[in-house]
Amino acid sequence: DEMFFLQIETSQGQAKLGDLKKHLVEVDVELGGLRTIVSQAEGRLKINERETEALQLRYRNIQSVVERCNVQIGEEVRMQGESRDAIEARDAADQNRPRVR
């Protein structure tokens, strides 16, 4: 009688073990799919990092150009101011000179 129950328990244990193995295969397949997704995400992350670095470099270059332009604009404004001052000084000197006819 005990042997009969041992055989039933063994059979049930083997069936359960088979189910667990099947489940393990399913989990392993799903895990493989997740590994692929993680790998793809890491690849996109590296691409995004490179794109971010490139955009940051481009931003710094543009910022440098803007700063140089601002310096040039400042110089031009200064020179125009000096020219305007010189013209005004000449005009003032001309007004103070006696006119010869």
Rosetta blueprint (number, residue, H / E / L):
1 D L
2 E H
3 M H
4 F H
5 F H
6 L H
7 Q H
8 I H
9 E H
10 T H
11 S H
12 Q H
13 G H
14 Q H
15 A H
16 K H
17 L H
18 G H
19 D H
20 L H
21 K H
22 K H
23 H H
24 L H
25 V H
26 E H
27 V H
28 D H
29 V H
30 E H
31 L H
32 G H
33 G H
34 L H
35 R H
36 T H
37 I H
38 V H
39 S H
40 Q H
41 A H
42 E H
43 G H
44 R H
45 L H
46 K H
47 I H
48 N H
49 E H
50 R H
51 E H
52 T H
53 E H
54 A H
55 L H
56 Q H
57 L H
58 R H
59 Y H
60 R H
61 N H
62 I H
63 Q H
64 S H
65 V H
66 V H
67 E H
68 R H
69 C H
70 N H
71 V H
72 Q H
73 I H
74 G H
75 E H
76 E H
77 V H
78 R H
79 M H
80 Q H
81 G H
82 E H
83 S H
84 R H
85 D H
86 A H
87 I H
88 E H
89 A H
90 R H
91 D H
92 A H
93 A H
94 D H
95 Q H
96 N H
97 R L
98 P L
99 R L
100 V L
101 R L
